[in-house]
Amino acid sequence: MHLTTFSELSEKEVINCRDGRILGTPVDLRLDTDSGTILSILVREPGKICLSSKYRGMEIRWDCIDTIGDDIILVHIAHYPP
């Protein structure tokens, strides 16, 4: 088992394995506080700076994450939100 912190996770680039697209970096997590499980990560698009707290980014379900490496997070998603 490898342990990591959210600050370490937020420094990694999220890449979609289906098309090689860089999706961005994690900015938040969605948690189920009853079970203590991570449901999804919220990813900010590369180069996007948002000062509004309403911007949540792209949500990627935890079961779509394939690998969390030293520098990247590999995911498998077929469709992107508009």
PAZAPA-4460 file (N, C-alpha, C; in steps of 0.05 Angstrom, whole numbers, plus 32768, in hexadecimal, padded with zeros to 4 digits):
% residues 82
    n_x    n_y    n_z   ca_x   ca_y   ca_z    c_x    c_y    c_z   seq   type   mol
   8011   7FE8   8000   8000   8000   8000   8012   8019   8000     1      M     A
   800A   802C   7FEF   8019   8045   7FEE   8006   805B   7FF8     2      H     A
   800E   806B   800B   7FFE   8081   8015   8006   809B   8008     3      L     A
   7FF3   80AC   8003   7FF8   80C7   7FF8   7FE6   80DB   8005     4      T     A
   7FED   80F4   8003   7FDC   8109   800D   7FCE   8117   7FF6     5      T     A
   7FBA   8127   7FFC   7FAC   8135   7FE7   7FBE   8149   7FDA     6      F     A
   7FD0   8156   7FEA   7FE2   816A   7FDE   7FF5   815C   7FCA     7      S     A
   7FFD   8144   7FCF   800E   8135   7FBC   7FFD   812D   7FA3     8      E     A
   7FE4   8125   7FA8   7FD2   811D   7F92   7FCD   8135   7F80     9      L     A
   7FCA   814D   7F8C   7FC3   8165   7F7C   7FDA   816F   7F6B    10      S     A
   7FF2   8164   7F6E   8008   816C   7F5D   800B   815B   7F44    11      E     A
   7FFB   8146   7F42   7FFC   8133   7F2C   7FEA   813B   7F15    12      K     A
   7FF2   8136   7EFC   7FE1   813B   7EE5   7FCF   8123   7EE1    13      E     A
   7FB6   8128   7EDA   7FA3   8113   7ED4   7FA2   8110   7EB6    14      V     A
   7FA6   80F7   7EAD   7FA7   80F1   7E90   7F93   80DB   7E89    15      I     A
   7F84   80E0   7E74   7F71   80CC   7E6B   7F7F   80B7   7E59    16      N     A
   7F7F   809E   7E61   7F8C   8089   7E52   7F7F   8084   7E37    17      C     A
   7F66   808B   7E34   7F58   8085   7E1B   7F62   8096   7E04    18      R     A
   7F6A   80AF   7E09   7F72   80C0   7DF3   7F8C   80D0   7DF9    19      D     A
   7F98   80CC   7E11   7FB0   80DA   7E18   7FAD   80F7   7E20    20      G     A
   7F94   8100   7E22   7F8F   811C   7E29   7F96   8122   7E46    21      R     A
   7FA4   8138   7E4A   7FA9   8142   7E66   7F90   8150   7E6F    22      I     A
   7F84   8146   7E85   7F6B   8151   7E8F   7F6F   8167   7EA3    23      L     A
   7F86   8167   7EB0   7F8C   817C   7EC4   7F98   8170   7EDE    24      G     A
   7F93   817E   7EF4   7F9D   8176   7F0E   7F86   8175   7F22    25      T     A
   7F88   8162   7F35   7F72   8160   7F4A   7F72   8179   7F5B    26      P     A
   7F59   8183   7F5F   7F55   819B   7F71   7F43   8194   7F89    27      V     A
   7F36   817E   7F88   7F24   8177   7F9E   7F1C   8159   7F9C    28      D     A
   7F11   814F   7FB2   7F08   8133   7FB3   7EEB   8134   7FBC    29      L     A
   7EDB   8120   7FB2   7EC0   811C   7FBC   7EC0   8103   7FCD    30      R     A
   7EB9   8105   7FE6   7EBA   80EF   7FF9   7E9F   80E7   8003    31      L     A
   7E9C   80CD   8008   7E84   80C3   8016   7E8C   80C1   8034    32      D     A
   7E82   80D4   8044   7E8B   80D6   8060   7E80   80BF   8071    33      T     A
   7E6A   80B2   8067   7E60   809B   8077   7E72   8083   8074    34      D     A
   7E7C   807D   805C   7E8D   8066   8058   7EAB   806C   8058    35      S     A
   7EB2   8086   8055   7ECE   808E   8055   7EDB   8088   803A    36      G     A
   7ECC   8085   8025   7ED8   8080   800B   7ED8   8098   7FF9    37      T     A
   7EEC   8099   7FE7   7EEE   80AE   7FD3   7EDC   80A7   7FBC    38      I     A
   7ECA   80B8   7FB4   7EB8   80B3   7F9E   7EC3   80BE   7F83    39      L     A
   7ED0   80D5   7F84   7EDA   80E1   7F6B   7EEF   80F6   7F72    40      S     A
   7EFE   80FE   7F5C   7F10   8114   7F5F   7F06   812A   7F4C    41      I     A
   7F0A   8143   7F54   7F03   8159   7F43   7F1D   8164   7F38    42      L     A
   7F1D   8168   7F1D   7F35   816F   7F0F   7F32   818A   7F01    43      V     A
   7F45   819C   7F05   7F45   81B6   7EF8   7F54   81B3   7EDD    44      R     A
   7F49   81BE   7EC8   7F55   81BC   7EAD   7F70   81CA   7EAD    45      E     A
   7F83   81BF   7E9C   7F9D   81CC   7E9B   7F9B   81E9   7E92    46      P     A
   7FAA   81FB   7E9F   7FAA   8217   7E98   7F92   8227   7EA1    47      G     A
   7F7E   8219   7EAD   7F66   8227   7EB6   7F6B   8232   7ED2    48      K     A
   7F68   824C   7ED5   7F6A   8259   7EEF   7F4E   8263   7EF5    49      I     A
   7F44   825C   7F0C   7F29   8264   7F13   7F29   826F   7F2F    50      C     A
   7F20   8287   7F32   7F1F   8293   7F4C   7F04   828E   7F5A    51      L     A
   7EF1   8284   7F4B   7ED6   827F   7F56   7ED5   8265   7F65    52      S     A
   7EC9   8264   7F7C   7EC6   824B   7F8B   7EB1   8239   7F7F    53      S     A
   7EA1   8244   7F6B   7E8C   8234   7F5E   7E98   8221   7F4A    54      K     A
   7EB0   8227   7F3F   7EBC   8216   7F2B   7EC6   81FC   7F39    55      Y     A
   7EBB   81E6   7F30   7EC2   81CC   7F3D   7ED3   81BB   7F2B    56      R     A
   7ED6   81C0   7F12   7EE6   81B0   7F00   7ED8   8198   7EF6    57      G     A
   7EE7   8186   7EEA   7EDD   816D   7EDF   7EDD   8158   7EF5    58      M     A
   7EC6   814A   7EF9   7EC5   8135   7F0D   7ECB   811A   7F01    59      E     A
   7EDE   810B   7F0C   7EE5   80F1   7F03   7EE1   80DD   7F19    60      I     A
   7ECF   80C9   7F13   7EC9   80B5   7F28   7EE2   80A5   7F2F    61      R     A
   7EE4   809E   7F49   7EFB   8090   7F53   7EFF   8075   7F44    62      W     A
   7EEA   8068   7F3C   7EED   804E   7F2E   7EF7   8052   7F12    63      D     A
   7EF9   806A   7F08   7F05   806F   7EEE   7F24   8074   7EEF    64      C     A
   7F2E   8075   7F08   7F4B   8079   7F0B   7F58   805E   7F08    65      I     A
   7F6C   805D   7EF6   7F7A   8044   7EF0   7F93   8042   7F02    66      D     A
   7FA4   8057   7F01   7FBD   8056   7F0F   7FC4   8072   7F1A    67      T     A
   7FCF   8072   7F32   7FDA   808B   7F3E   7FF8   8086   7F40    68      I     A
   8006   8094   7F2E   8023   8091   7F2D   8031   80A7   7F3C    69      G     A
   804C   80A9   7F38   805C   80BD   7F45   8055   80DA   7F3C    70      D     A
   804F   80DD   7F22   804A   80F7   7F17   802F   80FA   7F09    71      D     A
   8021   80E4   7F04   8008   80E5   7EF5   7FF3   80D3   7F01    72      I     A
   7FDA   80D9   7EFA   7FC3   80C8   7F00   7FB7   80C0   7EE6    73      I     A
   7FB6   80A6   7EE0   7FAA   809C   7EC8   7F8D   8095   7ECC    74      L     A
   7F7C   809F   7EBB   7F5F   8099   7EBD   7F54   808F   7EA3    75      V     A
   7F3D   8082   7EA4   7F2F   8079   7E8C   7F14   8085   7E8C    76      H     A
   7F10   809A   7E7C   7EF5   80A5   7E79   7EEF   80A8   7E5B    77      I     A
   7ED7   80A2   7E53   7ECF   80A2   7E37   7EC5   80BD   7E2E    78      A     A
   7EB6   80CB   7E3F   7EAA   80E4   7E37   7EB2   80FB   7E4A    79      H     A
   7EB5   8112   7E3F   7EBB   8129   7E4E   7EA2   813A   7E52    80      Y     A
   7EA0   8148   7E68   7E89   815A   7E6B   7E8C   8172   7E57    81      P     A
   7E75   817D   7E50   7E76   8194   7E3D   7E84   81AC   7E48    82      P     A
***
